[in-house]
Amino acid sequence: METEDAQFKYFLKVEEYRISDNVSPLEFVREDIKNIIINKRKVQLAQKLEEDLYEKAKTNKEFEIFN
């Protein structure tokens, strides 16, 4: 869309849109969903590694508690 007044010319190009209060089409949010799932898996992996490391250190008595 383009319009103009006495001094300026205005251009508008809409590449993506979302109707408010409606569910977004899958093709608009596919990357967001993918990133959310990957980040959730990363957090779970980090927690699992931390727990495994703690359990291994506890089993082998290789840690100290500082107050």
Distance bins in CASP14 RR format, pairs under 12 A and 6 or more apart:
PFRMAT RR
TARGET T0000
AUTHOR 0000-0000-0000
RMODE 2
METHOD distances of the structure
MODEL  1
1 9 0 0 0 0 0 1 0 0 0 0 0
1 10 0 0 0 0 1 0 0 0 0 0 0
1 11 1 0 0 1 0 0 0 0 0 0 0
1 12 1 0 1 0 0 0 0 0 0 0 0
1 13 1 0 0 1 0 0 0 0 0 0 0
1 14 0 0 0 0 1 0 0 0 0 0 0
2 8 0 0 0 0 0 1 0 0 0 0 0
2 9 1 0 0 1 0 0 0 0 0 0 0
2 10 1 0 0 1 0 0 0 0 0 0 0
2 11 1 0 1 0 0 0 0 0 0 0 0
2 12 1 0 0 1 0 0 0 0 0 0 0
2 13 0 0 0 0 1 0 0 0 0 0 0
3 9 1 0 0 1 0 0 0 0 0 0 0
3 10 1 0 1 0 0 0 0 0 0 0 0
3 11 0 0 0 0 1 0 0 0 0 0 0
3 12 0 0 0 0 1 0 0 0 0 0 0
4 10 1 0 0 1 0 0 0 0 0 0 0
4 11 0 0 0 0 1 0 0 0 0 0 0
15 28 0 0 0 0 0 1 0 0 0 0 0
16 24 0 0 0 0 1 0 0 0 0 0 0
16 25 0 0 0 0 1 0 0 0 0 0 0
16 27 0 0 0 0 1 0 0 0 0 0 0
16 28 1 0 0 1 0 0 0 0 0 0 0
16 29 0 0 0 0 0 1 0 0 0 0 0
16 31 0 0 0 0 0 1 0 0 0 0 0
17 24 0 0 0 0 1 0 0 0 0 0 0
17 25 0 0 0 0 0 1 0 0 0 0 0
17 28 0 0 0 0 1 0 0 0 0 0 0
18 24 1 0 1 0 0 0 0 0 0 0 0
18 25 0 0 0 0 1 0 0 0 0 0 0
18 27 0 0 0 0 0 1 0 0 0 0 0
18 28 1 0 0 1 0 0 0 0 0 0 0
18 29 0 0 0 0 1 0 0 0 0 0 0
18 32 0 0 0 0 0 1 0 0 0 0 0
19 25 0 0 0 0 1 0 0 0 0 0 0
19 28 0 0 0 0 0 1 0 0 0 0 0
22 28 0 0 0 0 0 1 0 0 0 0 0
23 29 0 0 0 0 1 0 0 0 0 0 0
24 30 0 0 0 0 1 0 0 0 0 0 0
24 31 0 0 0 0 0 1 0 0 0 0 0
24 32 0 0 0 0 1 0 0 0 0 0 0
24 33 0 0 0 0 0 1 0 0 0 0 0
26 32 0 0 0 0 0 1 0 0 0 0 0
26 33 0 0 0 0 1 0 0 0 0 0 0
26 34 0 0 0 0 0 1 0 0 0 0 0
27 33 0 0 0 0 0 1 0 0 0 0 0
29 35 0 0 0 0 0 1 0 0 0 0 0
29 36 0 0 0 0 1 0 0 0 0 0 0
30 36 0 0 0 0 0 1 0 0 0 0 0
30 37 0 0 0 0 0 1 0 0 0 0 0
31 37 0 0 0 0 0 1 0 0 0 0 0
31 38 0 0 0 0 0 1 0 0 0 0 0
32 38 0 0 0 0 0 1 0 0 0 0 0
32 39 0 0 0 0 0 1 0 0 0 0 0
33 39 0 0 0 0 0 1 0 0 0 0 0
33 40 0 0 0 0 0 1 0 0 0 0 0
34 40 0 0 0 0 0 1 0 0 0 0 0
34 41 0 0 0 0 0 1 0 0 0 0 0
35 41 0 0 0 0 0 1 0 0 0 0 0
35 42 0 0 0 0 0 1 0 0 0 0 0
36 42 0 0 0 0 0 1 0 0 0 0 0
36 43 0 0 0 0 0 1 0 0 0 0 0
37 43 0 0 0 0 0 1 0 0 0 0 0
37 44 0 0 0 0 0 1 0 0 0 0 0
38 44 0 0 0 0 0 1 0 0 0 0 0
38 45 0 0 0 0 0 1 0 0 0 0 0
39 45 0 0 0 0 0 1 0 0 0 0 0
39 46 0 0 0 0 0 1 0 0 0 0 0
40 46 0 0 0 0 0 1 0 0 0 0 0
40 47 0 0 0 0 0 1 0 0 0 0 0
41 47 0 0 0 0 0 1 0 0 0 0 0
41 48 0 0 0 0 0 1 0 0 0 0 0
42 48 0 0 0 0 0 1 0 0 0 0 0
42 49 0 0 0 0 0 1 0 0 0 0 0
43 49 0 0 0 0 0 1 0 0 0 0 0
43 50 0 0 0 0 0 1 0 0 0 0 0
44 50 0 0 0 0 0 1 0 0 0 0 0
44 51 0 0 0 0 0 1 0 0 0 0 0
45 51 0 0 0 0 0 1 0 0 0 0 0
45 52 0 0 0 0 0 1 0 0 0 0 0
46 52 0 0 0 0 0 1 0 0 0 0 0
46 53 0 0 0 0 0 1 0 0 0 0 0
47 53 0 0 0 0 0 1 0 0 0 0 0
47 54 0 0 0 0 0 1 0 0 0 0 0
48 54 0 0 0 0 0 1 0 0 0 0 0
48 55 0 0 0 0 0 1 0 0 0 0 0
49 55 0 0 0 0 0 1 0 0 0 0 0
49 56 0 0 0 0 0 1 0 0 0 0 0
50 56 0 0 0 0 0 1 0 0 0 0 0
50 57 0 0 0 0 0 1 0 0 0 0 0
51 57 0 0 0 0 0 1 0 0 0 0 0
51 58 0 0 0 0 0 1 0 0 0 0 0
52 58 0 0 0 0 0 1 0 0 0 0 0
52 59 0 0 0 0 0 1 0 0 0 0 0
53 59 0 0 0 0 0 1 0 0 0 0 0
53 60 0 0 0 0 0 1 0 0 0 0 0
53 62 0 0 0 0 1 0 0 0 0 0 0
53 63 0 0 0 0 1 0 0 0 0 0 0
54 60 0 0 0 0 0 1 0 0 0 0 0
54 62 0 0 0 0 0 1 0 0 0 0 0
54 63 1 0 0 1 0 0 0 0 0 0 0
54 65 0 0 0 0 0 1 0 0 0 0 0
55 62 0 0 0 0 0 1 0 0 0 0 0
55 63 0 0 0 0 0 1 0 0 0 0 0
56 62 1 0 0 1 0 0 0 0 0 0 0
56 63 0 0 0 0 1 0 0 0 0 0 0
57 63 1 0 1 0 0 0 0 0 0 0 0
57 64 0 0 0 0 1 0 0 0 0 0 0
57 65 0 0 0 0 0 1 0 0 0 0 0
58 64 0 0 0 0 0 1 0 0 0 0 0
58 65 0 0 0 0 0 1 0 0 0 0 0
END
